[in-house]
Amino acid sequence: MPTIIEKAEVAQYIGFEAEPTPWHTVTQEQINQFADCTLDQQYIHVDPVKAKDSPFGTTIAHGFLTLSMLSHFAESYSLLISGFYMGINSGFDKVRFITPVKVGSRIRVHAKFAQIEQKKPGQYRVMTEVSIEIEGEDRPALIAEWISIQMVA
């Protein structure tokens, strides 16, 4: 569940680290659906038999599938400013894919709110440093600096 904060409290949440999100298991069905949607049918994603002979030993999620999961995970870690009525994805300052996510892996997000500033009345720019952890791996799947705009009444 998102945490609701008051406008007067925004500065107190710069540097705030949210609790890690619940785990999500990446399935072959999910990978296949993403491959169909993006037309990226590379065998390392969709062919378990052929992928056994790859350096990964199994199929792996697309990097962009892993990145797109941030929208799902944000539902549980977000800070929402009181009066929030709409969020806008503004993009990323940095994205690095570090470790492939193998099919059947469990992933979750760690998030730190690095910047929160009002750019215009009722518009807050939020920069969140995120990393996607892979259960049992030493290195994250990815790290990113994600920028969003919160529209607040």
N, CA, C and O atoms as a GROMACS GRO file, in nm:
protein
  612
    1MET      N    1   0.084  -0.119   0.000
    1MET     CA    2   0.000   0.000   0.000
    1MET      C    3   0.088   0.125   0.000
    1MET      O    4   0.187   0.130   0.073
    2PRO      N    5   0.055   0.222  -0.080
    2PRO     CA    6   0.130   0.348  -0.078
    2PRO      C    7   0.115   0.419   0.056
    2PRO      O    8   0.017   0.399   0.128
    3THR      N    9   0.212   0.500   0.088
    3THR     CA   10   0.210   0.583   0.208
    3THR      C   11   0.166   0.723   0.167
    3THR      O   12   0.225   0.780   0.075
    4ILE      N   13   0.066   0.778   0.233
    4ILE     CA   14   0.018   0.913   0.204
    4ILE      C   15   0.093   1.010   0.295
    4ILE      O   16   0.098   0.992   0.417
    5ILE      N   17   0.151   1.114   0.235
    5ILE     CA   18   0.221   1.216   0.313
    5ILE      C   19   0.158   1.353   0.285
    5ILE      O   20   0.103   1.376   0.178
    6GLU      N   21   0.168   1.440   0.381
    6GLU     CA   22   0.116   1.576   0.366
    6GLU      C   23   0.217   1.662   0.290
    6GLU      O   24   0.337   1.635   0.292
    7LYS      N   25   0.168   1.765   0.222
    7LYS     CA   26   0.255   1.854   0.146
    7LYS      C   27   0.364   1.914   0.235
    7LYS      O   28   0.479   1.928   0.192
    8ALA      N   29   0.329   1.949   0.358
    8ALA     CA   30   0.424   2.009   0.450
    8ALA      C   31   0.533   1.911   0.495
    8ALA      O   32   0.636   1.953   0.548
    9GLU      N   33   0.511   1.781   0.473
    9GLU     CA   34   0.607   1.679   0.516
    9GLU      C   35   0.703   1.635   0.406
    9GLU      O   36   0.793   1.555   0.432
   10VAL      N   37   0.687   1.685   0.286
   10VAL     CA   38   0.764   1.638   0.170
   10VAL      C   39   0.914   1.637   0.198
   10VAL      O   40   0.979   1.536   0.172
   11ALA      N   41   0.969   1.744   0.251
   11ALA     CA   42   1.113   1.752   0.274
   11ALA      C   43   1.162   1.644   0.369
   11ALA      O   44   1.276   1.599   0.358
   12GLN      N   45   1.078   1.601   0.461
   12GLN     CA   46   1.117   1.497   0.558
   12GLN      C   47   1.135   1.361   0.491
   12GLN      O   48   1.199   1.272   0.549
   13TYR      N   49   1.081   1.343   0.373
   13TYR     CA   50   1.087   1.214   0.306
   13TYR      C   51   1.197   1.204   0.201
   13TYR      O   52   1.211   1.101   0.136
   14ILE      N   53   1.274   1.310   0.182
   14ILE     CA   54   1.388   1.302   0.092
   14ILE      C   55   1.493   1.214   0.160
   14ILE      O   56   1.536   1.243   0.272
   15GLY      N   57   1.533   1.109   0.092
   15GLY     CA   58   1.624   1.011   0.149
   15GLY      C   59   1.554   0.893   0.215
   15GLY      O   60   1.620   0.801   0.262
   16PHE      N   61   1.422   0.896   0.219
   16PHE     CA   62   1.344   0.787   0.281
   16PHE      C   63   1.358   0.659   0.201
   16PHE      O   64   1.344   0.659   0.079
   17GLU      N   65   1.386   0.550   0.271
   17GLU     CA   66   1.396   0.418   0.209
   17GLU      C   67   1.273   0.337   0.248
   17GLU      O   68   1.248   0.312   0.366
   18ALA      N   69   1.198   0.298   0.149
   18ALA     CA   70   1.076   0.219   0.172
   18ALA      C   71   1.114   0.076   0.208
   18ALA      O   72   1.224   0.030   0.177
   19GLU      N   73   1.022   0.007   0.272
   19GLU     CA   74   1.040  -0.136   0.297
   19GLU      C   75   1.045  -0.208   0.161
   19GLU      O   76   0.978  -0.166   0.067
   20PRO      N   77   1.124  -0.314   0.150
   20PRO     CA   78   1.123  -0.389   0.024
   20PRO      C   79   0.981  -0.436  -0.009
   20PRO      O   80   0.902  -0.464   0.081
   21THR      N   81   0.952  -0.444  -0.136
   21THR     CA   82   0.819  -0.487  -0.181
   21THR      C   83   0.802  -0.638  -0.159
   21THR      O   84   0.900  -0.708  -0.132
   22PRO      N   85   0.680  -0.687  -0.171
   22PRO     CA   86   0.661  -0.832  -0.173
   22PRO      C   87   0.732  -0.893  -0.295
   22PRO      O   88   0.757  -0.824  -0.394
   23TRP      N   89   0.762  -1.020  -0.286
   23TRP     CA   90   0.827  -1.092  -0.396
   23TRP      C   91   0.727  -1.117  -0.510
   23TRP      O   92   0.606  -1.128  -0.489
   24HIS      N   93   0.782  -1.125  -0.630
   24HIS     CA   94   0.704  -1.163  -0.749
   24HIS      C   95   0.785  -1.270  -0.823
   24HIS      O   96   0.904  -1.253  -0.846
   25THR      N   97   0.720  -1.379  -0.860
   25THR     CA   98   0.786  -1.485  -0.937
   25THR      C   99   0.766  -1.459  -1.086
   25THR      O  100   0.653  -1.443  -1.132
   26VAL      N  101   0.876  -1.456  -1.159
   26VAL     CA  102   0.872  -1.434  -1.304
   26VAL      C  103   0.851  -1.570  -1.370
   26VAL      O  104   0.932  -1.661  -1.355
   27THR      N  105   0.742  -1.581  -1.445
   27THR     CA  106   0.706  -1.708  -1.508
   27THR      C  107   0.736  -1.707  -1.658
   27THR      O  108   0.753  -1.602  -1.720
   28GLN      N  109   0.743  -1.827  -1.715
   28GLN     CA  110   0.762  -1.836  -1.860
   28GLN      C  111   0.643  -1.776  -1.933
   28GLN      O  112   0.660  -1.714  -2.038
   29GLU      N  113   0.524  -1.794  -1.880
   29GLU     CA  114   0.405  -1.735  -1.943
   29GLU      C  115   0.417  -1.582  -1.950
   29GLU      O  116   0.385  -1.522  -2.052
   30GLN      N  117   0.463  -1.522  -1.842
   30GLN     CA  118   0.480  -1.377  -1.841
   30GLN      C  119   0.585  -1.334  -1.943
   30GLN      O  120   0.565  -1.236  -2.016
   31ILE      N  121   0.696  -1.406  -1.949
   31ILE     CA  122   0.802  -1.376  -2.046
   31ILE      C  123   0.747  -1.390  -2.188
   31ILE      O  124   0.773  -1.305  -2.273
   32ASN      N  125   0.673  -1.497  -2.214
   32ASN     CA  126   0.616  -1.519  -2.348
   32ASN      C  127   0.519  -1.408  -2.387
   32ASN      O  128   0.520  -1.361  -2.500
   33GLN      N  129   0.435  -1.366  -2.292
   33GLN     CA  130   0.341  -1.258  -2.321
   33GLN      C  131   0.415  -1.128  -2.353
   33GLN      O  132   0.375  -1.054  -2.443
   34PHE      N  133   0.521  -1.101  -2.280
   34PHE     CA  134   0.600  -0.981  -2.308
   34PHE      C  135   0.665  -0.992  -2.446
   34PHE      O  136   0.669  -0.896  -2.521
   35ALA      N  137   0.717  -1.111  -2.478
   35ALA     CA  138   0.778  -1.133  -2.610
   35ALA      C  139   0.677  -1.109  -2.722
   35ALA      O  140   0.709  -1.049  -2.824
   36ASP      N  141   0.554  -1.157  -2.700
   36ASP     CA  142   0.449  -1.137  -2.801
   36ASP      C  143   0.416  -0.989  -2.816
   36ASP      O  144   0.400  -0.940  -2.928
   37CYS      N  145   0.407  -0.920  -2.706
   37CYS     CA  146   0.370  -0.779  -2.707
   37CYS      C  147   0.478  -0.693  -2.774
   37CYS      O  148   0.446  -0.600  -2.848
   38THR      N  149   0.604  -0.725  -2.749
   38THR     CA  150   0.714  -0.641  -2.800
   38THR      C  151   0.776  -0.694  -2.929
   38THR      O  152   0.863  -0.630  -2.987
   39LEU      N  153   0.728  -0.811  -2.973
   39LEU     CA  154   0.781  -0.876  -3.094
   39LEU      C  155   0.928  -0.916  -3.078
   39LEU      O  156   1.000  -0.929  -3.178
   40ASP      N  157   0.973  -0.934  -2.954
   40ASP     CA  158   1.110  -0.978  -2.926
   40ASP      C  159   1.106  -1.125  -2.888
   40ASP      O  160   1.088  -1.161  -2.772
   41GLN      N  161   1.122  -1.210  -2.989
   41GLN     CA  162   1.109  -1.355  -2.972
   41GLN      C  163   1.245  -1.426  -2.964
   41GLN      O  164   1.256  -1.544  -2.998
   42GLN      N  165   1.348  -1.355  -2.920
   42GLN     CA  166   1.481  -1.415  -2.912
   42GLN      C  167   1.474  -1.543  -2.827
   42GLN      O  168   1.406  -1.547  -2.724
   43TYR      N  169   1.544  -1.647  -2.872
   43TYR     CA  170   1.533  -1.778  -2.808
   43TYR      C  171   1.570  -1.777  -2.660
   43TYR      O  172   1.516  -1.858  -2.584
   44ILE      N  173   1.658  -1.690  -2.617
   44ILE     CA  174   1.695  -1.690  -2.474
   44ILE      C  175   1.578  -1.652  -2.385
   44ILE      O  176   1.582  -1.671  -2.264
   45HIS      N  177   1.473  -1.598  -2.446
   45HIS     CA  178   1.352  -1.563  -2.371
   45HIS      C  179   1.242  -1.669  -2.385
   45HIS      O  180   1.174  -1.700  -2.288
   46VAL      N  181   1.225  -1.723  -2.504
   46VAL     CA  182   1.103  -1.800  -2.532
   46VAL      C  183   1.124  -1.948  -2.565
   46VAL      O  184   1.026  -2.021  -2.581
   47ASP      N  185   1.246  -1.993  -2.576
   47ASP     CA  186   1.270  -2.133  -2.614
   47ASP      C  187   1.350  -2.204  -2.503
   47ASP      O  188   1.473  -2.203  -2.506
   48PRO      N  189   1.279  -2.264  -2.406
   48PRO     CA  190   1.348  -2.329  -2.294
   48PRO      C  191   1.447  -2.437  -2.336
   48PRO      O  192   1.551  -2.453  -2.272
   49VAL      N  193   1.418  -2.512  -2.442
   49VAL     CA  194   1.507  -2.618  -2.487
   49VAL      C  195   1.638  -2.560  -2.539
   49VAL      O  196   1.746  -2.601  -2.498
   50LYS      N  197   1.628  -2.465  -2.629
   50LYS     CA  198   1.748  -2.404  -2.687
   50LYS      C  199   1.823  -2.320  -2.582
   50LYS      O  200   1.946  -2.315  -2.584
   51ALA      N  201   1.750  -2.256  -2.491
   51ALA     CA  202   1.812  -2.170  -2.390
   51ALA      C  203   1.896  -2.250  -2.290
   51ALA      O  204   1.982  -2.194  -2.223
   52LYS      N  205   1.870  -2.383  -2.279
   52LYS     CA  206   1.952  -2.466  -2.189
   52LYS      C  207   2.099  -2.463  -2.229
   52LYS      O  208   2.187  -2.478  -2.144
   53ASP      N  209   2.125  -2.442  -2.358
   53ASP     CA  210   2.262  -2.438  -2.408
   53ASP      C  211   2.321  -2.298  -2.408
   53ASP      O  212   2.434  -2.278  -2.454
   54SER      N  213   2.246  -2.201  -2.359
   54SER     CA  214   2.297  -2.064  -2.352
   54SER      C  215   2.382  -2.047  -2.225
   54SER      O  216   2.383  -2.136  -2.140
   55PRO      N  217   2.452  -1.937  -2.213
   55PRO     CA  218   2.530  -1.913  -2.091
   55PRO      C  219   2.444  -1.907  -1.965
   55PRO      O  220   2.495  -1.920  -1.854
   56PHE      N  221   2.313  -1.888  -1.981
   56PHE     CA  222   2.223  -1.875  -1.866
   56PHE      C  223   2.166  -2.009  -1.821
   56PHE      O  224   2.121  -2.022  -1.707
   57GLY      N  225   2.167  -2.110  -1.909
   57GLY     CA  226   2.118  -2.242  -1.875
   57GLY      C  227   1.967  -2.256  -1.873
   57GLY      O  228   1.915  -2.365  -1.848
   58THR      N  229   1.898  -2.148  -1.900
   58THR     CA  230   1.751  -2.147  -1.901
   58THR      C  231   1.706  -2.018  -1.969
   58THR      O  232   1.789  -1.936  -2.008
   59THR      N  233   1.577  -2.000  -1.982
   59THR     CA  234   1.528  -1.874  -2.039
   59THR      C  235   1.543  -1.762  -1.936
   59THR      O  236   1.546  -1.786  -1.815
   60ILE      N  237   1.553  -1.642  -1.986
   60ILE     CA  238   1.564  -1.523  -1.901
   60ILE      C  239   1.458  -1.420  -1.943
   60ILE      O  240   1.416  -1.415  -2.058
   61ALA      N  241   1.418  -1.340  -1.847
   61ALA     CA  242   1.325  -1.231  -1.875
   61ALA      C  243   1.396  -1.124  -1.958
   61ALA      O  244   1.516  -1.102  -1.942
   62HIS      N  245   1.322  -1.060  -2.044
   62HIS     CA  246   1.373  -0.943  -2.116
   62HIS      C  247   1.412  -0.838  -2.012
   62HIS      O  248   1.345  -0.824  -1.910
   63GLY      N  249   1.519  -0.764  -2.037
   63GLY     CA  250   1.554  -0.654  -1.947
   63GLY      C  251   1.440  -0.554  -1.935
   63GLY      O  252   1.413  -0.502  -1.827
   64PHE      N  253   1.375  -0.528  -2.048
   64PHE     CA  254   1.266  -0.430  -2.045
   64PHE      C  255   1.141  -0.484  -1.973
   64PHE      O  256   1.062  -0.406  -1.921
   65LEU      N  257   1.124  -0.616  -1.970
   65LEU     CA  258   1.017  -0.673  -1.888
   65LEU      C  259   1.047  -0.646  -1.741
   65LEU      O  260   0.960  -0.601  -1.666
   66THR      N  261   1.170  -0.672  -1.701
   66THR     CA  262   1.210  -0.647  -1.562
   66THR      C  263   1.191  -0.500  -1.528
   66THR      O  264   1.136  -0.467  -1.422
   67LEU      N  265   1.234  -0.411  -1.616
   67LEU     CA  266   1.218  -0.267  -1.594
   67LEU      C  267   1.070  -0.230  -1.584
   67LEU      O  268   1.032  -0.150  -1.498
   68SER      N  269   0.987  -0.287  -1.670
   68SER     CA  270   0.845  -0.251  -1.670
   68SER      C  271   0.774  -0.298  -1.544
   68SER      O  272   0.668  -0.245  -1.510
   69MET      N  273   0.831  -0.394  -1.474
   69MET     CA  274   0.771  -0.442  -1.349
   69MET      C  275   0.775  -0.335  -1.239
   69MET      O  276   0.706  -0.348  -1.138
   70LEU      N  277   0.855  -0.231  -1.259
   70LEU     CA  278   0.858  -0.123  -1.160
   70LEU      C  279   0.720  -0.063  -1.138
   70LEU      O  280   0.686  -0.026  -1.026
   71SER      N  281   0.641  -0.053  -1.243
   71SER     CA  282   0.505   0.000  -1.228
   71SER      C  283   0.423  -0.085  -1.133
   71SER      O  284   0.348  -0.032  -1.051
   72HIS      N  285   0.436  -0.215  -1.144
   72HIS     CA  286   0.365  -0.306  -1.052
   72HIS      C  287   0.414  -0.286  -0.909
   72HIS      O  288   0.334  -0.272  -0.817
   73PHE      N  289   0.544  -0.285  -0.892
   73PHE     CA  290   0.601  -0.276  -0.757
   73PHE      C  291   0.573  -0.141  -0.692
   73PHE      O  292   0.561  -0.134  -0.569
   74ALA      N  293   0.564  -0.036  -0.770
   74ALA     CA  294   0.539   0.098  -0.714
   74ALA      C  295   0.410   0.103  -0.635
   74ALA      O  296   0.396   0.185  -0.544
   75GLU      N  297   0.316   0.016  -0.668
   75GLU     CA  298   0.189   0.012  -0.595
   75GLU      C  299   0.212  -0.011  -0.446
   75GLU      O  300   0.132   0.035  -0.363
   76SER      N  301   0.319  -0.081  -0.410
   76SER     CA  302   0.339  -0.113  -0.268
   76SER      C  303   0.440  -0.023  -0.198
   76SER      O  304   0.436  -0.015  -0.075
   77TYR      N  305   0.529   0.044  -0.269
   77TYR     CA  306   0.629   0.125  -0.198
   77TYR      C  307   0.609   0.276  -0.212
   77TYR      O  308   0.678   0.352  -0.143
   78SER      N  309   0.521   0.321  -0.295
   78SER     CA  310   0.511   0.464  -0.327
   78SER      C  311   0.476   0.552  -0.207
   78SER      O  312   0.406   0.512  -0.114
   79LEU      N  313   0.528   0.673  -0.215
   79LEU     CA  314   0.483   0.783  -0.130
   79LEU      C  315   0.389   0.865  -0.217
   79LEU      O  316   0.426   0.905  -0.328
   80LEU      N  317   0.270   0.891  -0.170
   80LEU     CA  318   0.177   0.975  -0.244
   80LEU      C  319   0.148   1.099  -0.160
   80LEU      O  320   0.116   1.090  -0.042
   81ILE      N  321   0.158   1.213  -0.224
   81ILE     CA  322   0.132   1.340  -0.155
   81ILE      C  323  -0.019   1.358  -0.145
   81ILE      O  324  -0.093   1.336  -0.241
   82SER      N  325  -0.063   1.398  -0.026
   82SER     CA  326  -0.206   1.415   0.000
   82SER      C  327  -0.268   1.503  -0.109
   82SER      O  328  -0.215   1.608  -0.143
   83GLY      N  329  -0.380   1.458  -0.163
   83GLY     CA  330  -0.445   1.526  -0.274
   83GLY      C  331  -0.406   1.469  -0.409
   83GLY      O  332  -0.452   1.516  -0.513
   84PHE      N  333  -0.321   1.366  -0.408
   84PHE     CA  334  -0.277   1.300  -0.532
   84PHE      C  335  -0.398   1.255  -0.613
   84PHE      O  336  -0.490   1.193  -0.559
   85TYR      N  337  -0.398   1.287  -0.742
   85TYR     CA  338  -0.504   1.238  -0.828
   85TYR      C  339  -0.453   1.174  -0.957
   85TYR      O  340  -0.530   1.108  -1.027
   86MET      N  341  -0.323   1.192  -0.988
   86MET     CA  342  -0.270   1.132  -1.110
   86MET      C  343  -0.119   1.131  -1.104
   86MET      O  344  -0.056   1.226  -1.056
   87GLY      N  345  -0.061   1.022  -1.153
   87GLY     CA  346   0.084   1.014  -1.166
   87GLY      C  347   0.123   1.007  -1.312
   87GLY      O  348   0.053   0.948  -1.394
   88ILE      N  349   0.236   1.070  -1.343
   88ILE     CA  350   0.286   1.071  -1.480
   88ILE      C  351   0.430   1.018  -1.478
   88ILE      O  352   0.513   1.066  -1.401
   89ASN      N  353   0.457   0.921  -1.563
   89ASN     CA  354   0.591   0.867  -1.576
   89ASN      C  355   0.671   0.966  -1.661
   89ASN      O  356   0.638   0.991  -1.777
   90SER      N  357   0.777   1.022  -1.602
   90SER     CA  358   0.857   1.121  -1.673
   90SER      C  359   0.983   1.062  -1.735
   90SER      O  360   1.046   1.124  -1.821
   91GLY      N  361   1.019   0.940  -1.693
   91GLY     CA  362   1.134   0.874  -1.753
   91GLY      C  363   1.239   0.835  -1.651
   91GLY      O  364   1.212   0.822  -1.532
   92PHE      N  365   1.360   0.816  -1.701
   92PHE     CA  366   1.472   0.769  -1.618
   92PHE      C  367   1.595   0.854  -1.645
   92PHE      O  368   1.623   0.891  -1.759
   93ASP      N  369   1.668   0.884  -1.538
   93ASP     CA  370   1.799   0.946  -1.556
   93ASP      C  371   1.905   0.840  -1.577
   93ASP      O  372   2.007   0.866  -1.641
   94LYS      N  373   1.882   0.722  -1.523
   94LYS     CA  374   1.981   0.616  -1.535
   94LYS      C  375   1.909   0.482  -1.526
   94LYS      O  376   1.820   0.463  -1.443
   95VAL      N  377   1.948   0.389  -1.612
   95VAL     CA  378   1.902   0.250  -1.603
   95VAL      C  379   2.022   0.162  -1.637
   95VAL      O  380   2.088   0.182  -1.739
   96ARG      N  381   2.048   0.065  -1.552
   96ARG     CA  382   2.155  -0.031  -1.578
   96ARG      C  383   2.103  -0.171  -1.550
   96ARG      O  384   2.053  -0.200  -1.441
   97PHE      N  385   2.114  -0.258  -1.650
   97PHE     CA  386   2.078  -0.398  -1.635
   97PHE      C  387   2.203  -0.471  -1.588
   97PHE      O  388   2.306  -0.469  -1.657
   98ILE      N  389   2.197  -0.535  -1.473
   98ILE     CA  390   2.317  -0.590  -1.411
   98ILE      C  391   2.320  -0.743  -1.415
   98ILE      O  392   2.419  -0.802  -1.457
   99THR      N  393   2.211  -0.806  -1.372
   99THR     CA  394   2.206  -0.952  -1.366
   99THR      C  395   2.078  -1.001  -1.434
   99THR      O  396   1.969  -0.951  -1.404
  100PRO      N  397   2.090  -1.097  -1.526
  100PRO     CA  398   1.969  -1.149  -1.591
  100PRO      C  399   1.875  -1.216  -1.491
  100PRO      O  400   1.919  -1.276  -1.393
  101VAL      N  401   1.747  -1.205  -1.517
  101VAL     CA  402   1.644  -1.267  -1.434
  101VAL      C  403   1.602  -1.398  -1.502
  101VAL      O  404   1.538  -1.396  -1.606
  102LYS      N  405   1.640  -1.508  -1.441
  102LYS     CA  406   1.606  -1.640  -1.496
  102LYS      C  407   1.461  -1.672  -1.467
  102LYS      O  408   1.406  -1.631  -1.365
  103VAL      N  409   1.400  -1.747  -1.557
  103VAL     CA  410   1.262  -1.790  -1.538
  103VAL      C  411   1.251  -1.860  -1.403
  103VAL      O  412   1.338  -1.937  -1.364
  104GLY      N  413   1.141  -1.833  -1.333
  104GLY     CA  414   1.119  -1.892  -1.201
  104GLY      C  415   1.181  -1.815  -1.087
  104GLY      O  416   1.158  -1.848  -0.970
  105SER      N  417   1.259  -1.711  -1.119
  105SER     CA  418   1.321  -1.629  -1.014
  105SER      C  419   1.217  -1.544  -0.945
  105SER      O  420   1.115  -1.507  -1.003
  106ARG      N  421   1.246  -1.514  -0.819
  106ARG     CA  422   1.162  -1.420  -0.744
  106ARG      C  423   1.237  -1.288  -0.736
  106ARG      O  424   1.356  -1.283  -0.704
  107ILE      N  425   1.164  -1.180  -0.766
  107ILE     CA  426   1.222  -1.046  -0.764
  107ILE      C  427   1.140  -0.955  -0.674
  107ILE      O  428   1.021  -0.978  -0.650
  108ARG      N  429   1.207  -0.850  -0.624
  108ARG     CA  430   1.137  -0.746  -0.548
  108ARG      C  431   1.218  -0.618  -0.560
  108ARG      O  432   1.332  -0.618  -0.604
  109VAL      N  433   1.154  -0.506  -0.519
  109VAL     CA  434   1.216  -0.374  -0.535
  109VAL      C  435   1.254  -0.314  -0.400
  109VAL      O  436   1.183  -0.327  -0.301
  110HIS      N  437   1.369  -0.249  -0.403
  110HIS     CA  438   1.412  -0.161  -0.295
  110HIS      C  439   1.407  -0.019  -0.352
  110HIS      O  440   1.454   0.004  -0.463
  111ALA      N  441   1.349   0.074  -0.278
  111ALA     CA  442   1.330   0.210  -0.329
  111ALA      C  443   1.372   0.314  -0.226
  111ALA      O  444   1.344   0.301  -0.107
  112LYS      N  445   1.441   0.416  -0.276
  112LYS     CA  446   1.482   0.530  -0.194
  112LYS      C  447   1.439   0.657  -0.267
  112LYS      O  448   1.465   0.673  -0.386
  113PHE      N  449   1.372   0.746  -0.194
  113PHE     CA  450   1.322   0.870  -0.254
  113PHE      C  451   1.432   0.976  -0.245
  113PHE      O  452   1.452   1.038  -0.141
  114ALA      N  453   1.502   0.995  -0.357
  114ALA     CA  454   1.620   1.082  -0.359
  114ALA      C  455   1.585   1.230  -0.372
  114ALA      O  456   1.654   1.315  -0.318
  115GLN      N  457   1.478   1.260  -0.445
  115GLN     CA  458   1.437   1.399  -0.464
  115GLN      C  459   1.285   1.407  -0.468
  115GLN      O  460   1.219   1.323  -0.529
  116ILE      N  461   1.232   1.507  -0.403
  116ILE     CA  462   1.089   1.539  -0.413
  116ILE      C  463   1.081   1.691  -0.412
  116ILE      O  464   1.116   1.755  -0.313
  117GLU      N  465   1.036   1.747  -0.522
  117GLU     CA  466   1.029   1.893  -0.527
  117GLU      C  467   0.907   1.938  -0.607
  117GLU      O  468   0.868   1.877  -0.706
  118GLN      N  469   0.849   2.047  -0.559
  118GLN     CA  470   0.735   2.104  -0.630
  118GLN      C  471   0.790   2.187  -0.745
  118GLN      O  472   0.866   2.282  -0.723
  119LYS      N  473   0.754   2.152  -0.867
  119LYS     CA  474   0.801   2.223  -0.986
  119LYS      C  475   0.705   2.335  -1.026
  119LYS      O  476   0.747   2.442  -1.070
  120LYS      N  477   0.576   2.308  -1.011
  120LYS     CA  478   0.470   2.403  -1.038
  120LYS      C  479   0.365   2.379  -0.931
  120LYS      O  480   0.366   2.274  -0.867
  121PRO      N  481   0.276   2.474  -0.910
  121PRO     CA  482   0.169   2.448  -0.813
  121PRO      C  483   0.094   2.319  -0.848
  121PRO      O  484   0.043   2.304  -0.959
  122GLY      N  485   0.089   2.227  -0.752
  122GLY     CA  486   0.018   2.102  -0.772
  122GLY      C  487   0.093   1.997  -0.851
  122GLY      O  488   0.036   1.892  -0.884
  123GLN      N  489   0.222   2.021  -0.882
  123GLN     CA  490   0.303   1.924  -0.956
  123GLN      C  491   0.433   1.900  -0.883
  123GLN      O  492   0.516   1.990  -0.869
  124TYR      N  493   0.451   1.777  -0.837
  124TYR     CA  494   0.572   1.740  -0.763
  124TYR      C  495   0.653   1.640  -0.845
  124TYR      O  496   0.601   1.538  -0.891
  125ARG      N  497   0.780   1.673  -0.862
  125ARG     CA  498   0.874   1.583  -0.933
  125ARG      C  499   0.938   1.493  -0.827
  125ARG      O  500   0.996   1.541  -0.730
  126VAL      N  501   0.926   1.362  -0.849
  126VAL     CA  502   0.980   1.265  -0.754
  126VAL      C  503   1.084   1.180  -0.828
  126VAL      O  504   1.054   1.118  -0.929
  127MET      N  505   1.206   1.179  -0.775
  127MET     CA  506   1.311   1.092  -0.831
  127MET      C  507   1.337   0.982  -0.730
  127MET      O  508   1.376   1.008  -0.616
  128THR      N  509   1.315   0.859  -0.773
  128THR     CA  510   1.328   0.743  -0.687
  128THR      C  511   1.442   0.656  -0.737
  128THR      O  512   1.446   0.617  -0.854
  129GLU      N  513   1.535   0.625  -0.649
  129GLU     CA  514   1.642   0.530  -0.680
  129GLU      C  515   1.587   0.392  -0.650
  129GLU      O  516   1.551   0.362  -0.536
  130VAL      N  517   1.582   0.307  -0.751
  130VAL     CA  518   1.526   0.174  -0.735
  130VAL      C  519   1.628   0.068  -0.774
  130VAL      O  520   1.712   0.089  -0.861
  131SER      N  521   1.618  -0.045  -0.709
  131SER     CA  522   1.694  -0.162  -0.750
  131SER      C  523   1.601  -0.282  -0.742
  131SER      O  524   1.518  -0.291  -0.651
  132ILE      N  525   1.615  -0.372  -0.836
  132ILE     CA  526   1.536  -0.494  -0.835
  132ILE      C  527   1.627  -0.608  -0.790
  132ILE      O  528   1.723  -0.644  -0.858
  133GLU      N  529   1.594  -0.661  -0.674
  133GLU     CA  530   1.668  -0.772  -0.614
  133GLU      C  531   1.618  -0.903  -0.673
  133GLU      O  532   1.498  -0.920  -0.698
  134ILE      N  533   1.710  -0.996  -0.696
  134ILE     CA  534   1.676  -1.132  -0.735
  134ILE      C  535   1.708  -1.221  -0.615
  134ILE      O  536   1.821  -1.224  -0.567
  135GLU      N  537   1.609  -1.293  -0.568
  135GLU     CA  538   1.629  -1.379  -0.451
  135GLU      C  539   1.746  -1.475  -0.476
  135GLU      O  540   1.749  -1.546  -0.577
  136GLY      N  541   1.840  -1.477  -0.383
  136GLY     CA  542   1.953  -1.569  -0.391
  136GLY      C  543   2.071  -1.518  -0.472
  136GLY      O  544   2.174  -1.586  -0.479
  137GLU      N  545   2.059  -1.402  -0.534
  137GLU     CA  546   2.169  -1.345  -0.613
  137GLU      C  547   2.238  -1.234  -0.534
  137GLU      O  548   2.174  -1.164  -0.454
  138ASP      N  549   2.367  -1.219  -0.555
  138ASP     CA  550   2.444  -1.115  -0.486
  138ASP      C  551   2.425  -0.978  -0.549
  138ASP      O  552   2.434  -0.875  -0.482
  139ARG      N  553   2.399  -0.977  -0.678
  139ARG     CA  554   2.385  -0.850  -0.750
  139ARG      C  555   2.241  -0.832  -0.797
  139ARG      O  556   2.172  -0.930  -0.826
  140PRO      N  557   2.195  -0.706  -0.805
  140PRO     CA  558   2.056  -0.682  -0.847
  140PRO      C  559   2.037  -0.709  -0.996
  140PRO      O  560   2.132  -0.715  -1.074
  141ALA      N  561   1.912  -0.724  -1.034
  141ALA     CA  562   1.876  -0.736  -1.176
  141ALA      C  563   1.902  -0.604  -1.247
  141ALA      O  564   1.955  -0.601  -1.358
  142LEU      N  565   1.863  -0.496  -1.180
  142LEU     CA  566   1.884  -0.364  -1.238
  142LEU      C  567   1.884  -0.258  -1.129
  142LEU      O  568   1.836  -0.279  -1.018
  143ILE      N  569   1.941  -0.145  -1.165
  143ILE     CA  570   1.931  -0.025  -1.083
  143ILE      C  571   1.885   0.087  -1.176
  143ILE      O  572   1.916   0.088  -1.294
  144ALA      N  573   1.810   0.181  -1.118
  144ALA     CA  574   1.759   0.290  -1.202
  144ALA      C  575   1.727   0.411  -1.116
  144ALA      O  576   1.703   0.400  -0.995
  145GLU      N  577   1.726   0.526  -1.180
  145GLU     CA  578   1.677   0.650  -1.121
  145GLU      C  579   1.550   0.686  -1.199
  145GLU      O  580   1.557   0.727  -1.314
  146TRP      N  581   1.437   0.668  -1.134
  146TRP     CA  582   1.307   0.681  -1.199
  146TRP      C  583   1.244   0.812  -1.159
  146TRP      O  584   1.235   0.846  -1.041
  147ILE      N  585   1.200   0.887  -1.259
  147ILE     CA  586   1.140   1.018  -1.236
  147ILE      C  587   0.990   1.012  -1.268
  147ILE      O  588   0.948   0.963  -1.373
  148SER      N  589   0.912   1.062  -1.175
  148SER     CA  590   0.768   1.071  -1.197
  148SER      C  591   0.717   1.208  -1.151
  148SER      O  592   0.784   1.279  -1.076
  149ILE      N  593   0.601   1.241  -1.198
  149ILE     CA  594   0.535   1.365  -1.158
  149ILE      C  595   0.405   1.328  -1.088
  149ILE      O  596   0.324   1.252  -1.141
  150GLN      N  597   0.387   1.381  -0.969
  150GLN     CA  598   0.261   1.361  -0.898
  150GLN      C  599   0.176   1.486  -0.914
  150GLN      O  600   0.220   1.597  -0.881
  151MET      N  601   0.056   1.467  -0.965
  151MET     CA  602  -0.040   1.576  -0.977
  151MET      C  603  -0.123   1.575  -0.849
  151MET      O  604  -0.183   1.474  -0.812
  152VAL      N  605  -0.124   1.691  -0.781
  152VAL     CA  606  -0.184   1.700  -0.649
  152VAL      C  607  -0.284   1.816  -0.647
  152VAL      O  608  -0.252   1.927  -0.689
  153ALA      N  609  -0.404   1.788  -0.599
  153ALA     CA  610  -0.508   1.893  -0.590
  153ALA      C  611  -0.484   1.980  -0.468
  153ALA      O  612  -0.560   2.074  -0.443
   0.00000   0.00000   0.00000
